[in-house]
Amino acid sequence: MSLGDEHGGLGGRGGGTGQTRTRLPDTGSPDAYGTPRRTPRASRSLITVVGVVVLLIAAIAFANRGSGGGGDDGTDAAAPRTNPTAPTGVPPVTGKNGPLPAGFARDEQGAQSAAANYAVALGSDAMFQRDSRRAIVRAVHDPAVAEDLADRMDKAYSATLLSSVGLGEDGSAPEGSTFVSRTIPVGTKVVDITGDKATVEVWCTGLVGLAGDDSTRPVTHNWFTLTEKLTWVGGDWKVASSSQKEGPTPVNGDNRAATSDEIADAVAGYGGFTYAR
């Protein structure tokens, strides 16, 4: 989900030095995704809805959180030393907690990997259905707060909220439509790591909306930075609390907006990743 302010587009590799040209939008396209006047309204509405849900997580405070310190070592060690567009660090984990990766290393890279993967899970379309949402919340959060947060999430994902994004009360999409909610991490940064506490920022882009011929909520993208406070518990990093803010947001390119069928096919045909720093 594009877990606006906040939650979850697609990154590209840099390196080109060619000319850049600007293409004006094609206002004659009959598809919902090519109609500029409808997209801003839908984007603003969906971003607000997703932001409300994710900010609920940020409201959970913990009395036993670490006070910080030692952030200078964590930040410097985590920064890439050569090509900033290249992946750095160790391979992904091989463990699983249900459908989610688990067994992250107790170090800066492990904390960043955990934060990126948890951002993906919390911004997924599975969060819009009760059973899968509660399973995700329990899997990624500190057990000390997971159950209370799961109950809060049930209230946040109300029938009103689901209706506002075009879904039924059970989180299902209308017949003939595909609901899209994906968070894609672009990069991670350790803000602080001390003992069994870590604070990690995850820069993300997110996709959210309904792909379908009759959709009035076309799939849009937004950019946000998610800050996750992690704690080491039960042999793994878990989320203690999280918050988010808008951006950094790049300038839109001159790509042609896809049709609803193209978006639906892409969502069905392209799977996600297990992320590692």
N, C-alpha and C positions, 0 to 999 in steps of 0.2 A: 504494500500500500504505500506506496507511496505513500508506513509509517511514514499541506502545505507549509505551513511554516516549514514544512518538514517533509515528512515522509513523503522513496523512495524512490533519467533517461539513460541513455546508453552512452558509454564512453567510447571515444575513438582514439587511435594512436596518432600522435603528432609526428612531425618530421618533414612535412611537405613545405616547399618554398615557392609554390606556383602562385599565379594571380588568383584573386578571389573576385567572383562576380556576384551581383545581387539579382535575384529573380523576384519580380513582383508576384504576389499571390494570384492564383487563377480564381477570380470571383465567379466564373461561370460553371464551376464544378457542381453537379447535382448532388454529390455525396455530402452527408452531414459533416465529414471530416474536412471538407474543403470549403465550408461556409464560415468565413471569418467572424461574421456578426454573432454567431451562436456560441463559438468556442470560449471567448472571454467570460461570458456569464456562467457557463457550466464549470469552467476551470476554477473560477472564484468560489463557487458554491461547494465544489468537491474538496478543494484545498481546505476550506474552512471546516468542513465536516471531519476530514481526516485529522486536521490539526487539533480539533477538540478531543478526539479519541486519544491521540498520542500524548497530548498535554496532560491527560488524566494520569498517565504513568509518572509524570514529573511531580505530581502532587504528593506522591508517597515519600515521606521522609523517614529516615532511620536514625535513632539516637546513637547507635554504635558505629556510625560511619567514621572512617579515618579522617584526621584533620589535614592530611596532605604532607608535603615535604618530599624532597628527593626528585622533584619533577624535572630538574635540569638534566640529570643523567638520562632519565627516561626519554625526554624529547630528543636530545642529541643522538642517542643510540638508535632511535627509531627512524631518523631521517635518512633517506637514500643518499648515498655519497656520490653516485655517478649520474646516470641517466634518470631524471625524475619521472619519466613515463614508463620505466621498466618495472616489473614486479620485483620485489625484494623479499628475502627471508626464507623460511623453511617451508617444506611441502605441507599440504593440507592434512588435517587429522584424519585418522581412519576409524575412530570410534563413532558410535551412534547413541543418541538418546531418543528412541522412537525414530521419526523420520529426520531428526536434526543431528548435525555433527556434534560430537562431544569429545572430551579428553584433550582440551587445549593445554598447551605448556604453561607452567607457572612462571612466565616471564613477559617482557614487553610485547614480543611478537605474538605470544599466545593470547594475551589480552586483546590485542588488535584483531586477531582472527576471530575470537569469540564475539567481540562487539560487532564486527561486520556481518557475521552469520546471524546474530540475534536481530540485527536491524532488518535483514531480509525476512526472517520469520515473522516479526511483529508488523511488517508492512505487507504481508501476503493476503490473498483473497480468503485463505483459510480462517483469518481472524473474523470474518463476517458470519461464521456459523458457530453456534454455541459449543458443540463438543470439540471441534478441532481448535477453537480459540482457547478453551480451557486447557487443552493438552499442550499448546504452545506456551501459554503463560506459565504453567507448571514446569515445563522443560527448561525455560531460559532464565527464570527468576530464582532468587534466594528462597528456599523453602519457608523461611520465616515470614515471608510476605506474600508468597504466591497465592495462597487460598483467598486471602482478603482482596488481593488485586483481581483475581478471577471473578469474584463476586461484583467488584466495582465495574469490571469490564462488561459483565452481563447487563448491567444497568445502562452503561454508556452506549452499547450497541443495541439500543432500543428499536422498537418497530418504527418509530418516527425517524431515527437516523438511517435505518436501512431503507426506508421509503425515499428518503432524500437523495440517495444515490441510485435509486431505481430498482431496489431489490425487494423481494417479498419478506414477510415476517420471519421466515425460516432462513433468510439469507440467500435464497435462490434468485437467479436472474430470470427475467421474462422469457417466454418461449421465443426462440429465434435470435436471442441475444447472448453474448458472452461477456461476463463481468471480468474486468481486468483490474488487478491491484498488485503491483510489483514494486519493490524497493531494490535499487541497484547501487551498491556502494561504489564510489569512485576512488576513494582513498581514506586512510585512517591515520590518526595521530595520537600518540600518548601525551596527555596533558600532565598526568602525575601517576606515579606508582610507588606505593610504600607498603611493604609487608604484604598483607592479604587484601589490600585495597588498590584499585586502579581506576583512573578516569580516562576514558578514550573518546575522541571525537571521530565521527564517521560522516564524511561528506557523501551525500547521496543524491540520486535523481529518482523520481518516482513516476509510475504510470497508474492512472486511475480513470475509470469510466466504463461505459457499456458499449461494446462493439456490436452493432446490429443495424439492419436497414432502417428500422423505425426508431432508433435511439435518439433521444433528445439530450443525451449526456455523453457525447463522444469522448473517446479516450484522450486525455491530455497528460502533459508531463509537468513536473515541478521540481525544484531544487531546494535542498535543505541540508542542514548539518545537525546530526543527532549526537547528543552528549550522553554517554552511558557511564554510570558509576557502577563498577563491578566489585564483587567481593569473592574471595577464594573460599569455597565451601564444598564439602563432599568430594574433594579431589578435582574440582573444575571451577572455572570462572562463571559466575552467575550475576544477573542484573539485580542491583539493589534499587536503583531509580534511574530515570532518564528524562531528558528534556530536549527540546529542539528549537532551532531558529531558522529563519529563511536564508537561502543562498549558501554560498556564492552562486549566482546564476549567470551563465554565459549568454552571449548574444545569440539569438536564434539564427540558424543557418538558412540556406535557401532550398532545403529539401522539400520535395513535394509531399503534401499530407497524404497518408495512405487511405485507401477506402476502408470501410467497415469490415468487408470480407478479408482484406489483407491483414488487418489487425487481428481479427479472430483466428485466422490461420497461423499467424506468427505466434500467438499466445499458446495455441495448441501444439505447435510444432517445435518450439524452442524452449528447452528446459532451463532451469536456473543452475547456479554453481555453488560449490562449497568454497568459501573464500579463505585465503590465507595471506598473511602479510609477507 
